[in-house]
Amino acid sequence: MKPEYPIKVLFKEDGEEWFFENKKDIAQNLEWFDSDDPSENAIVTDKNGRQVTLKVEKLEVLTFELTHRVNS
């Protein structure tokens, strides 16, 4: 399964939410971003509230997939 748009990025530091309708929009607005990097202090989810792993470098989306969680 793939993430479904719109994609929401919640920046936990200030509570700001950004919404994206496509990969081009993501790349142009985030430029450099890694949802797995704790310093980003952000949560990325799709329209269904599922967590998304997102990595953008130099205006290119490198990783865009649902986050796989291990059940404990």
C-alpha positions in Angstrom: 0.0 0.0 0.0 1.1 3.5 -0.7 0.5 6.8 1.1 -2.6 8.7 0.0 -2.7 12.4 -0.5 -3.0 14.9 1.0 0.1 14.4 3.1 0.4 16.3 6.4 3.6 17.3 8.0 3.1 18.3 11.7 6.0 20.2 13.1 5.8 19.4 16.8 8.0 22.3 18.0 5.4 25.0 17.0 2.3 22.9 16.0 2.4 24.1 12.5 0.8 21.8 9.9 1.8 21.7 6.2 -0.3 19.9 3.6 0.8 18.6 0.2 -1.2 17.3 -2.7 1.6 15.7 -4.8 5.4 14.8 -4.8 6.3 17.9 -6.7 4.7 20.1 -4.0 6.5 18.1 -1.3 10.0 18.4 -3.0 9.6 22.2 -3.7 8.5 23.1 -0.2 10.6 20.8 2.0 13.8 20.8 -0.1 15.8 19.0 2.6 13.8 16.8 5.0 14.1 13.4 6.7 11.1 12.2 8.8 13.4 9.7 10.5 15.8 12.4 11.7 14.8 13.4 15.3 16.1 16.9 14.8 13.2 17.5 12.3 10.8 17.1 15.2 8.0 16.3 12.8 5.3 13.7 12.1 4.3 12.9 8.6 0.9 11.2 7.9 -1.3 10.5 4.9 -5.0 11.3 4.5 -5.9 8.2 6.5 -3.7 9.1 9.4 -1.1 6.5 8.6 2.5 7.4 9.4 4.7 8.1 6.4 8.4 7.9 6.0 9.6 10.8 3.9 13.0 11.9 2.8 13.8 14.8 0.5 17.2 15.9 -0.6 18.1 18.7 -3.1 14.4 19.1 -4.1 14.1 15.4 -4.9 11.8 12.9 -3.0 14.0 9.9 -2.2 11.7 8.0 0.1 7.9 8.2 0.2 6.3 5.2 1.8 4.1 4.0 4.7 6.1 3.5 7.9 6.3 -0.1 8.8 5.8 -0.7 12.5 6.7 -3.8 14.4 4.1 -5.1 16.7 5.3 -5.7 20.2 
